[in-house]
Every structure is written in C-alpha cells, then in structure tokens.
Amino acid sequence: MVGAPEFIVILVVLYALECFVKLGPQDLVFQARLTSRYRLQKPCLYPGNGNWGWLFLNPFRPTSMAFCSPQATFVLAEDGVLVRQSGELVFIHYKDCAEVLSRGGQIQIGLHYRFSPPAFEDALRSARDIAALAALNPAERRLWINAKIEKSLNGGLLQDRIDAFWSATRKLRTVASANCVGAFLLFPISVWFAGLRAAIIPAAIIAIVLSAATAALSARVWDQFYGDRPSAEKWMLIGKMVLYPVSALRPIEPLSLPLLIEWHPVALAHHLCDRLRARRFIGTILAGLLYDNAAGEAGQPASTTLLKYCAIEIAALTRFLENNGLGIEELTRPPEPSNSSCKTYCPKCMVQYVYLSGFCADCGHIALRPLKDCGSDRTTQPKRR
C-alpha cells in the first residue's frame, strides 16, 4: 500500500508532468520568468519526430501567463499562397484558390491541395483569408497584406488584449492559487498530523469542488476569447480539469498560450522581453528576412513570391523599429569576434569563420560578411570556429 510520503511524491510528479506542453518544432513561447519580463524559449524535438516538440514551463508560477508564437503554415503573398510542408515551400496561385474549405482542422484548396496545419486556428483563419485574397487584384492584395502585418505589430492592441485576459482571469487565478496551496501545503500538513487515510477523503472532495470551479471559470474565459474555435477543444480542456484535478492546478497557461498568435513575434519580443533579449531576437528575425533566399532556385514562383512578401514585411518592420527608436543597421551589425582568428561571419546564423570569403557551411547559400577589415586574401572553403 502507498504510504503518505510516496503519495505526496506521486502528486508532485503528476504536477510536474502538467508543466510539459506539446508544440510545433518552430513555435516560440514567451514564458514568465521568476522575476519581471518574459524569456523566449523554443521546444525540444521529440526523438525521431520532427513534427512536434515539447517544452517545460515554469513549475513555480502556476498562475502565470505564457504566450505561443507559432510558425505560420501559410504565407499569404501577393501572387499566391506559400505552404510550408516538410521543410519546403509549395506555391499555389490564387487562380487555383476559387474554393477553400476548412474541416476538422484540415484545409483544402481547390481539388488538389490538402493540408493539416498544427493548429486549428491557423487552418480556420487562413481559409478565410485565402478566400478573401483570391477575390482581390494584386494591388489590393498588397494593401491587404501590408495592413495585416501592420496590425500584427500594433503594440497598443497587444497590451489591451493582455490586460483584458488578465482581468478576465482574476477569479480563476484566485481559485487556482487556493488549489495549489491546498495540494502542496494544507494537504501535506493534514497527512502529517492526521495520517493519509483520515486526510485523503476530505482532500479529494475539496479537490473535486475546486476543479469544478476552475473548469467553470475556464469555460467562461474560453467563450470570451476563443469563441470562434471549435467547441470540441473547449470541452476537452474542461473535461480534463473535471476528471483529472491535477490539471486544474495550472489553468492559466493552456488558456493564454494561443492568446497572441495573431501578433508578429517581433512585436511580442519587443513588448514582453527585456531589451537585450529582444534586440538579439529581433536581429535574428531581420537577418532571416534579409538574407534567406532559400525558397528555391532563382526565378521559381515560390522563391519570387517569398522575396516579394519579405520586402513588404521588412518595410513594415523598419517602420515599427524606427517608431520604437531602433534601426535595422543597429540590430544587424557585425558581432564582436570570438577570437583574433575570426574574420567573417554568417549574417543569418551569426556563426563566425576564420576565412575572408565563402559561404556559410550551415546555411549554404548565405555569403559570409566581414567582422572587421582584414589584410589576408585567403579564399577557400570556410572553417567554423
């Protein structure tokens, strides 16, 4: 028979398992730190599975918020739709998008294209947007795309949504805090003085009542912020809290993760992270847009379409950064040499090399740029440092 210490250990282990969340391999999560501000984290891939990853959330802040910024499956560009599939970009012209359907988290474009985005809201939102863009001319599409990017960079709307969520979850956070205090403080004290047999039944009744209250409050928050998502997702979350009370100890993060998916990761980093982390991350995003031409061979529809979209996005980001006292040149300036032998670096991944010219061994197509003026003229296959 399980004794009191073993039972409490099992409870702690079950709680720790609730701190793991399943994400896409390229998703970014902004998680609350023990102090102020947020830190940016990327998921670890499942062994042998490149489609999903896992992330361990902060176990010491059960009522804190965490926000996910998923990589969009669909890039809605001026000439057509780019779909990320198995690490490659598939181009679909808008003339083939006369019929767009979204069923059960799957999106079908025309008769020949069917995709399953990681997130249902990506399929639903993209199906609606693709159908709208297919009815516009190229000039109108460009204006629509620019307006959408500008909206995703609006820090005022972002803060308003966070404030609204924080206010709406006030009672839920109170109940969740009481649940945690009861599970990890009052219950062990009761077991210590009265024994496991005497404490288990009252503790179970209290846990069920608090879990039911948590589920009811979570349903209300869900209806307020995610009313356009399928009801099946809501009832799965609510049912888990009722039938598995341990999950009710952390109700805020499952509700907050999809809260800001419509905002650009640059806006999230600038608004949520400290200045140093934000500048570093924004510089990486800008480098990817400025130097990543890997959609395919030059002249191919996917490559040309991606370049046009990147130009629109870079222009919008430039305006956003200038309005916030930042510049692209400042964020993408060469890093300090890691040692005296390093002469060049890759502007995308920031790996440093000892030779004066060549291409990045990791990125392949990215030409190396100088860290500083060097007098040597060695030009051969670069070696990493």
C-alpha positions as CSV (number, residue, x, y, z in Angstrom):
1,M,0.0,0.0,0.0
2,V,1.2,3.5,-0.8
3,G,2.2,5.5,2.2
4,A,1.9,9.2,2.8
5,P,5.4,10.2,1.5
6,E,5.0,8.1,-1.6
7,F,1.6,9.6,-2.3
8,I,2.9,13.2,-2.0
9,V,5.8,12.3,-4.3
10,I,3.4,10.9,-6.9
11,L,1.3,14.2,-6.6
12,V,4.4,16.3,-7.2
13,V,5.4,14.1,-10.2
14,L,1.9,14.4,-11.7
15,Y,2.1,18.1,-11.3
16,A,5.5,18.3,-13.0
17,L,4.1,16.4,-15.9
18,E,1.4,19.1,-16.3
19,C,4.3,21.6,-16.9
20,F,5.1,19.9,-20.3
21,V,3.3,21.3,-23.3
22,K,3.3,19.9,-26.9
23,L,4.2,22.4,-29.6
24,G,5.3,22.6,-33.2
25,P,9.0,22.3,-33.9
26,Q,9.4,26.0,-35.0
27,D,7.0,27.5,-32.4
28,L,8.3,30.2,-30.0
29,V,7.0,30.5,-26.4
30,F,7.2,33.6,-24.3
31,Q,7.2,32.4,-20.7
32,A,7.1,34.4,-17.5
33,R,10.4,34.3,-15.5
34,L,10.7,34.3,-11.7
35,T,11.4,38.0,-11.9
36,S,9.8,40.5,-14.2
37,R,9.5,40.3,-18.0
38,Y,9.5,37.2,-20.2
39,R,12.0,34.9,-21.7
40,L,11.9,33.3,-25.1
41,Q,12.1,29.6,-25.4
42,K,12.0,27.0,-28.2
43,P,10.7,23.5,-27.9
44,C,12.9,20.4,-27.8
45,L,12.1,17.9,-30.6
46,Y,10.7,14.5,-29.8
47,P,13.3,11.8,-30.5
48,G,12.8,10.6,-34.1
49,N,9.9,13.0,-34.7
50,G,10.5,16.4,-36.4
51,N,6.8,17.4,-36.5
52,W,6.4,18.2,-32.7
53,G,8.4,19.3,-29.8
54,W,7.9,19.7,-26.0
55,L,8.6,22.5,-23.6
56,F,8.8,22.5,-19.8
57,L,7.1,25.5,-18.4
58,N,8.0,27.2,-15.1
59,P,6.6,25.0,-12.3
60,F,7.0,27.7,-9.6
61,R,4.5,30.1,-11.2
62,P,1.3,28.1,-11.8
63,T,-0.9,31.1,-12.3
64,S,1.4,33.0,-14.8
65,M,0.8,33.5,-18.4
66,A,2.7,32.0,-21.4
67,F,2.2,33.0,-25.0
68,C,2.9,31.0,-28.1
69,S,4.0,32.4,-31.4
70,P,3.6,29.6,-33.9
71,Q,5.3,29.5,-37.3
72,A,2.5,30.1,-39.9
73,T,1.8,27.2,-42.1
74,F,0.5,29.5,-44.8
75,V,2.3,32.6,-46.2
76,L,-0.3,34.8,-47.9
77,A,1.7,36.7,-50.5
78,E,0.8,39.0,-53.4
79,D,0.9,36.4,-56.2
80,G,-0.2,33.3,-54.4
81,V,-0.1,31.2,-51.2
82,L,3.1,29.6,-49.9
83,V,2.6,26.5,-47.8
84,R,5.3,25.2,-45.6
85,Q,5.3,21.4,-45.9
86,S,8.1,19.0,-44.8
87,G,10.6,21.8,-44.7
88,E,9.8,23.0,-48.3
89,L,7.6,25.8,-49.7
90,V,4.7,24.8,-52.0
91,F,3.4,27.6,-54.2
92,I,-0.4,27.8,-55.1
93,H,-1.6,30.6,-57.4
94,Y,-4.7,32.5,-56.4
95,K,-6.5,31.3,-59.5
96,D,-6.4,27.8,-58.0
97,C,-8.0,29.1,-54.8
98,A,-11.5,29.5,-56.0
99,E,-12.7,27.1,-53.4
100,V,-11.2,26.9,-49.9
101,L,-12.6,24.6,-47.3
102,S,-11.7,24.1,-43.6
103,R,-12.9,21.0,-42.0
104,G,-11.8,19.5,-38.7
105,G,-8.6,21.4,-38.6
106,Q,-7.7,20.5,-42.2
107,I,-7.7,22.9,-45.1
108,Q,-8.4,22.1,-48.7
109,I,-7.5,24.5,-51.5
110,G,-9.3,23.6,-54.8
111,L,-9.3,20.0,-55.7
112,H,-5.6,19.1,-55.5
113,Y,-4.2,20.7,-52.3
114,R,-5.0,19.5,-48.8
115,F,-3.0,20.4,-45.7
116,S,-3.2,19.8,-41.9
117,P,-1.8,22.8,-40.0
118,P,-0.6,22.1,-36.4
119,A,-3.2,24.5,-35.0
120,F,-6.8,24.6,-35.9
121,E,-7.0,28.3,-35.7
122,D,-4.3,28.5,-38.4
123,A,-6.5,26.5,-40.8
124,L,-9.6,28.4,-40.0
125,R,-8.0,31.8,-40.2
126,S,-6.0,31.0,-43.3
127,A,-9.0,29.5,-45.1
128,R,-10.9,32.7,-44.5
129,D,-8.0,35.0,-45.6
130,I,-7.1,32.9,-48.7
131,A,-10.7,33.1,-49.9
132,A,-10.7,36.9,-49.4
133,L,-7.4,37.4,-51.2
134,A,-8.4,35.3,-54.1
135,A,-11.2,37.8,-54.9
136,L,-8.8,40.8,-55.0
137,N,-6.4,42.1,-57.7
138,P,-2.6,42.2,-57.0
139,A,-2.6,45.9,-55.9
140,E,-5.4,45.3,-53.4
141,R,-3.7,42.1,-52.1
142,R,-0.5,44.1,-51.4
143,L,-2.5,46.7,-49.4
144,W,-4.3,43.9,-47.6
145,I,-1.1,42.1,-46.7
146,N,0.6,45.3,-45.5
147,A,-2.4,46.2,-43.3
148,K,-2.4,42.7,-41.8
149,I,1.4,42.9,-41.0
150,E,0.9,46.4,-39.6
151,K,-1.9,45.2,-37.3
152,S,0.2,42.3,-36.1
153,L,2.8,44.9,-35.0
154,N,0.4,47.1,-33.1
155,G,1.7,47.1,-29.5
156,G,-1.3,49.0,-28.2
157,L,-3.8,46.3,-29.3
158,L,-1.4,43.7,-27.9
159,Q,-1.3,45.2,-24.4
160,D,-5.1,45.7,-24.5
161,R,-5.6,42.0,-25.1
162,I,-3.2,41.0,-22.4
163,D,-4.9,43.4,-19.9
164,A,-8.3,42.1,-20.9
165,F,-7.2,38.5,-20.4
166,W,-5.6,39.3,-17.0
167,S,-8.7,41.0,-15.8
168,A,-11.0,38.2,-17.0
169,T,-8.9,35.5,-15.2
170,R,-8.8,37.2,-11.8
171,K,-11.2,34.8,-10.2
172,L,-9.7,31.9,-12.0
173,R,-6.2,32.7,-10.7
174,T,-7.6,33.0,-7.1
175,V,-9.2,29.6,-7.3
176,A,-6.0,28.1,-8.9
177,S,-3.9,29.6,-6.1
178,A,-6.2,28.1,-3.5
179,N,-5.9,24.8,-5.2
180,C,-2.1,24.9,-5.2
181,V,-2.0,25.9,-1.5
182,G,-4.3,23.1,-0.6
183,A,-2.4,20.5,-2.7
184,F,1.1,21.4,-1.7
185,L,0.7,22.9,1.8
186,L,-2.5,22.1,3.6
187,F,-2.8,18.5,2.4
188,P,0.8,17.5,3.5
189,I,0.2,19.2,6.9
190,S,-3.1,17.2,7.2
191,V,-1.3,14.0,6.3
192,W,1.4,14.7,8.8
193,F,-1.0,15.2,11.7
194,A,-4.0,13.0,10.9
195,G,-2.5,10.4,8.6
196,L,-3.2,9.6,4.9
197,R,-6.4,7.6,5.5
198,A,-8.0,10.4,7.5
199,A,-7.0,13.2,5.2
200,I,-7.5,11.6,1.8
201,I,-11.3,11.7,1.6
202,P,-11.8,15.4,2.7
203,A,-8.9,16.4,0.4
204,A,-10.4,14.6,-2.5
205,I,-13.8,16.3,-2.0
206,I,-12.2,19.7,-1.8
207,A,-10.1,19.0,-4.9
208,I,-13.2,18.0,-6.9
209,V,-15.0,21.1,-5.9
210,L,-12.1,23.4,-6.7
211,S,-11.6,21.6,-10.0
212,A,-15.2,22.0,-11.0
213,A,-15.0,25.7,-10.1
214,T,-11.8,26.0,-12.2
215,A,-13.4,24.3,-15.1
216,A,-16.5,26.6,-15.0
217,L,-14.4,29.7,-14.8
218,S,-12.1,28.4,-17.6
219,A,-15.1,27.8,-19.8
220,R,-16.2,31.4,-19.3
221,V,-12.8,32.7,-20.3
222,W,-12.7,30.4,-23.3
223,D,-16.0,31.7,-24.6
224,Q,-14.8,35.3,-24.2
225,F,-11.5,35.0,-26.1
226,Y,-11.8,31.9,-28.3
227,G,-15.5,31.8,-29.3
228,D,-14.7,31.2,-33.0
229,R,-12.7,28.0,-32.3
230,P,-14.4,24.5,-32.3
231,S,-16.3,23.6,-29.1
232,A,-14.5,20.3,-29.0
233,E,-11.3,22.0,-27.9
234,K,-13.1,23.7,-25.1
235,W,-14.8,20.6,-23.8
236,M,-11.6,18.6,-24.0
237,L,-9.9,21.2,-21.8
238,I,-12.9,21.5,-19.4
239,G,-13.4,17.7,-19.2
240,K,-9.7,17.2,-18.4
241,M,-9.9,19.6,-15.5
242,V,-13.0,17.9,-14.0
243,L,-11.9,14.3,-14.5
244,Y,-8.2,14.9,-13.7
245,P,-7.9,17.5,-10.9
246,V,-4.1,17.8,-11.2
247,S,-4.6,19.6,-14.5
248,A,-6.7,22.2,-12.7
249,L,-3.6,23.3,-10.8
250,R,-2.3,25.1,-13.9
251,P,-5.4,26.5,-15.8
252,I,-3.9,29.8,-17.0
253,E,-1.2,28.7,-19.4
254,P,-3.5,26.4,-21.6
255,L,-5.8,29.4,-21.9
256,S,-3.1,32.0,-22.5
257,L,-0.8,30.1,-25.0
258,P,-3.0,30.9,-28.1
259,L,-3.9,34.4,-26.9
260,L,-1.4,36.4,-29.1
261,I,-0.9,34.1,-32.1
262,E,-2.1,36.9,-34.5
263,W,0.8,39.2,-33.4
264,H,4.2,39.3,-35.0
265,P,7.0,37.7,-33.0
266,V,9.0,40.9,-33.3
267,A,6.2,42.8,-31.6
268,L,5.9,40.1,-28.9
269,A,9.7,40.2,-28.2
270,H,9.8,44.0,-28.1
271,H,6.8,44.2,-25.7
272,L,7.4,41.2,-23.4
273,C,11.2,40.6,-23.2
274,D,13.9,42.7,-21.6
275,R,15.8,45.0,-24.0
276,L,18.9,42.8,-24.5
277,R,16.9,39.6,-25.3
278,A,14.5,41.5,-27.5
279,R,17.3,43.1,-29.6
280,R,19.1,39.8,-30.0
281,F,15.9,38.0,-31.2
282,I,14.7,40.8,-33.5
283,G,18.2,40.9,-35.1
284,T,17.8,37.1,-35.8
285,I,14.4,37.6,-37.4
286,L,15.7,40.5,-39.5
287,A,18.7,38.5,-40.7
288,G,16.4,35.7,-41.8
289,L,14.3,38.1,-43.8
290,L,17.2,40.0,-45.3
291,Y,19.4,37.0,-46.3
292,D,17.2,33.9,-46.6
293,N,16.6,33.3,-50.3
294,A,16.2,29.5,-49.8
295,A,12.7,29.1,-51.1
296,G,14.0,27.5,-54.2
297,E,16.1,28.3,-57.3
298,A,16.1,31.9,-58.6
299,G,13.1,32.6,-60.9
300,Q,11.0,29.9,-59.4
301,P,7.5,31.0,-58.4
302,A,7.9,30.1,-54.7
303,S,11.3,32.0,-54.5
304,T,10.0,35.1,-56.3
305,T,6.8,35.2,-54.3
306,L,8.6,34.8,-51.0
307,L,11.0,37.6,-51.9
308,K,8.1,39.9,-52.6
309,Y,6.5,39.1,-49.3
310,C,9.7,39.6,-47.4
311,A,10.1,43.0,-49.0
312,I,6.7,44.0,-47.7
313,E,7.4,42.6,-44.2
314,I,10.8,44.2,-44.0
315,A,9.3,47.6,-44.9
316,A,6.7,47.2,-42.1
317,L,9.3,46.1,-39.6
318,T,11.5,49.0,-40.5
319,R,8.7,51.5,-39.7
320,F,7.9,49.6,-36.5
321,L,11.5,49.7,-35.3
322,E,12.0,53.3,-36.2
323,N,8.9,54.3,-34.3
324,N,10.4,52.5,-31.3
325,G,13.9,54.0,-31.5
326,L,15.6,51.1,-33.2
327,G,17.2,50.6,-36.6
328,I,17.9,47.6,-38.9
329,E,21.6,48.6,-39.1
330,E,21.9,48.7,-35.3
331,L,20.2,45.3,-34.9
332,T,22.1,43.5,-37.7
333,R,25.6,45.0,-37.0
334,P,28.5,42.5,-37.1
335,P,29.1,40.7,-33.8
336,E,32.4,41.0,-31.8
337,P,35.0,38.4,-33.0
338,S,35.1,35.5,-30.7
339,N,38.9,35.4,-31.0
340,S,41.6,37.0,-33.1
341,S,41.5,34.4,-35.9
342,C,37.8,35.0,-36.8
343,K,37.5,37.2,-39.9
344,T,33.9,36.7,-41.2
345,Y,30.5,35.7,-40.0
346,C,27.2,34.5,-41.4
347,P,24.7,37.3,-41.2
348,K,21.8,34.9,-40.7
349,C,23.0,32.4,-38.1
350,M,25.9,34.5,-36.7
351,V,28.4,31.6,-36.9
352,Q,32.0,33.0,-37.2
353,Y,34.7,31.8,-39.6
354,V,38.4,32.2,-40.0
355,Y,38.5,32.9,-43.8
356,L,37.8,36.2,-45.6
357,S,35.1,34.9,-48.1
358,G,33.0,31.9,-48.8
359,F,29.5,30.7,-47.9
360,C,28.1,29.5,-44.6
361,A,28.5,25.8,-44.0
362,D,25.1,25.6,-42.3
363,C,23.0,28.0,-44.4
364,G,24.8,27.1,-47.7
365,H,23.6,29.9,-49.9
366,I,24.5,32.8,-47.4
367,A,27.7,34.7,-48.3
368,L,30.0,35.5,-45.4
369,R,30.4,39.1,-44.3
370,P,33.5,40.6,-42.7
371,L,33.7,41.1,-39.0
372,K,36.3,43.8,-39.5
373,D,38.9,44.9,-42.1
374,C,41.5,42.2,-42.6
375,G,44.6,42.1,-44.7
376,S,44.6,38.5,-45.7
377,D,43.3,37.3,-49.0
378,R,42.7,33.6,-48.2
379,T,39.6,32.4,-50.1
380,T,38.8,28.8,-49.7
381,Q,36.1,26.7,-48.1
382,P,35.4,28.4,-44.7
383,K,36.1,26.7,-41.5
384,R,33.9,27.3,-38.4
385,R,35.1,28.5,-35.1
